[in-house]
Amino acid sequence: MIGDANGVSLDTLSASSNEPRFIITERLIHWSSALCFLVLLFTGSLLYFPSLAPLIGNRALIVEIHIYAGFLVLLPLLLAVIYSPSHSELRRRLSELASWSASDRAWLKHPTKASWYHGGRFNSGQKLNGAFFLSSLIAMLLSGLVMGLYIPLPLSDRQGATFLHDFGFYIMTIVFLGHLLMVIRHRGSFSQMTFPR
């Protein structure tokens, strides 16, 4: 169990409410997207690092899997938003995740001084993590399209897309590993995201 300077536990943010912290739709979106992301990370590593080349039996198949996973990674969220009513519980929760209060912005400017938790289901760090992964996945998808499709673009644009894709790979890997460390440290939050037996 963890807490900030105010003694608030991340593992028990919803303990005072009978409402579950994550509804079933949120969990389905999270785990299906996470599965696609892990496939992207694994196949991308096989394609990027020459030392891993011997592990690839069929490079063309790895490339194809990587492309399909890239198209699928944002599909669960997109379908959930499209097919959920505007007044649905999922829309309300996504709106809360995307909204930044004055306290959240203060934490973003001074993360070591301001409190990361200001009430609600998500703290400032979780909002930042969600915004980072969504924007990064969109950027990786767009740069991947430029790299993979024969679009008549200047060479500099194609090189820029390759640089963005490579740079995004490193940054997203680092943030993902940080996410795993937070999961290990705050197991109460992880149990709230898993499916009840």
C-alpha positions in Angstrom: 0.0 0.0 0.0 1.3 3.4 -0.9 0.5 7.0 0.0 1.4 10.5 -0.8 2.3 13.3 1.6 -1.3 13.4 2.7 -1.3 9.8 3.6 -3.7 8.8 0.8 -3.3 5.2 -0.4 -3.3 4.5 -4.1 -4.4 0.9 -3.4 -7.6 2.1 -1.7 -8.7 5.1 -3.7 -12.2 3.6 -4.1 -12.3 2.0 -0.7 -14.8 4.6 0.6 -17.3 3.8 -2.2 -19.3 0.7 -3.1 -18.6 1.5 -6.7 -15.8 -0.6 -8.2 -12.7 1.4 -9.2 -12.7 -0.2 -12.6 -15.7 -1.5 -14.4 -15.6 -4.6 -16.7 -15.4 -2.5 -19.9 -12.4 -0.7 -18.5 -10.7 -3.9 -17.7 -11.4 -5.4 -21.1 -10.0 -2.3 -22.8 -6.9 -2.3 -20.6 -6.0 -6.0 -21.0 -6.8 -6.3 -24.7 -4.8 -3.2 -25.5 -2.0 -4.4 -23.2 -1.9 -7.8 -25.0 -1.5 -6.0 -28.4 1.1 -3.7 -26.9 3.2 -6.7 -25.7 2.9 -8.3 -29.1 4.1 -5.0 -30.7 7.0 -4.7 -28.2 8.1 -8.3 -28.8 7.9 -8.3 -32.5 9.4 -4.8 -32.7 12.4 -5.9 -30.7 12.9 -8.9 -33.0 12.8 -6.7 -36.0 14.9 -3.8 -34.6 17.9 -5.6 -32.9 20.2 -7.4 -35.3 21.4 -9.7 -32.5 17.8 -11.2 -32.3 17.7 -12.0 -36.0 18.6 -15.7 -35.4 15.4 -16.0 -33.4 13.3 -15.1 -36.4 12.3 -18.0 -38.5 10.1 -16.0 -40.9 10.8 -12.3 -40.8 7.9 -11.5 -43.2 5.5 -13.2 -40.8 6.9 -11.2 -37.8 6.5 -8.0 -39.8 2.9 -8.9 -40.6 2.1 -9.7 -37.0 3.6 -6.4 -36.0 1.4 -4.5 -38.5 -1.8 -6.2 -37.5 -1.1 -5.6 -33.8 -0.4 -1.9 -34.6 -3.9 -1.6 -36.1 -5.6 -3.5 -33.3 -4.0 -1.9 -30.2 -6.3 1.1 -30.2 -9.4 -0.7 -31.5 -10.8 -1.8 -28.1 -10.9 1.8 -26.9 -12.2 3.1 -30.2 -15.1 0.6 -30.4 -16.0 1.1 -26.7 -16.2 4.9 -27.2 -18.2 4.6 -30.5 -20.7 2.1 -29.2 -21.2 3.4 -25.7 -23.9 6.1 -25.1 -22.8 9.6 -24.3 -24.2 9.3 -20.8 -22.7 5.9 -20.1 -20.5 5.0 -17.1 -17.6 4.4 -19.4 -17.8 7.8 -21.0 -18.0 9.4 -17.5 -14.9 7.5 -16.4 -12.9 8.3 -19.5 -13.9 12.0 -19.1 -12.5 11.9 -15.6 -9.3 10.3 -16.8 -8.9 13.0 -19.5 -9.8 16.0 -17.3 -7.0 18.0 -15.7 -7.8 20.1 -12.7 -5.8 23.1 -11.4 -4.3 20.7 -8.8 -3.2 18.2 -11.5 -1.6 21.0 -13.5 0.2 22.2 -10.4 1.6 18.7 -9.9 2.7 18.6 -13.5 4.7 21.8 -13.0 6.1 20.8 -9.7 5.9 16.9 -9.3 8.2 16.8 -6.3 6.3 19.5 -4.4 2.6 19.2 -5.2 0.5 16.2 -4.1 -0.3 13.7 -6.9 -3.7 12.8 -5.5 -6.6 15.3 -5.3 -9.7 13.1 -5.0 -11.4 11.0 -7.6 -10.5 7.7 -9.2 -7.3 8.7 -10.9 -4.3 10.6 -9.6 -2.2 13.0 -11.6 0.4 10.4 -12.5 -2.2 8.0 -13.9 -3.7 10.7 -16.0 -0.3 11.6 -17.4 0.4 8.0 -18.1 -2.9 7.5 -19.9 -2.3 10.7 -22.0 1.2 9.6 -22.8 0.3 6.1 -24.0 -2.6 7.3 -26.1 -0.7 10.0 -27.8 2.4 7.8 -28.3 0.4 4.9 -29.8 -1.2 7.3 -32.3 2.2 8.7 -33.2 3.6 5.2 -33.6 0.6 4.2 -35.8 1.0 7.2 -38.1 4.8 6.9 -38.4 4.4 3.1 -39.0 2.0 3.8 -41.8 4.5 6.2 -43.4 7.2 3.5 -43.1 5.1 0.6 -44.2 3.0 2.0 -47.0 4.5 3.2 -50.3 3.2 6.8 -49.9 4.9 9.3 -52.3 6.5 11.4 -49.6 9.9 13.2 -49.6 12.8 11.1 -48.3 13.2 13.5 -45.4 9.7 12.8 -44.3 10.2 9.0 -44.4 13.4 9.3 -42.5 11.7 11.5 -39.9 8.9 8.9 -39.5 11.6 6.2 -39.0 13.4 8.3 -36.4 10.1 9.0 -34.6 9.2 5.3 -34.6 12.6 4.2 -33.3 12.6 7.0 -30.6 9.1 6.1 -29.6 10.1 2.5 -29.2 12.7 3.4 -26.6 10.6 5.9 -24.7 7.5 3.7 -24.6 9.6 0.7 -23.4 11.1 2.8 -20.6 7.7 4.1 -19.5 6.2 0.6 -19.8 8.9 -0.8 -17.5 8.2 2.0 -15.1 4.5 1.0 -15.2 5.4 -2.5 -14.3 7.5 -1.4 -11.4 4.5 0.6 -10.1 2.3 -2.5 -10.5 4.8 -4.6 -8.5 5.0 -1.9 -5.8 1.3 -1.2 -5.6 -0.3 -4.6 -5.9 -3.6 -3.4 -4.5 -4.2 -1.3 -7.7 -3.3 -4.3 -9.8 -5.9 -6.5 -8.1 -8.5 -3.8 -8.8 -7.7 -4.1 -12.5 -7.9 -7.9 -12.7 -11.0 -9.9 -13.2 -12.7 -11.4 -10.1 -12.6 -15.2 -9.9 
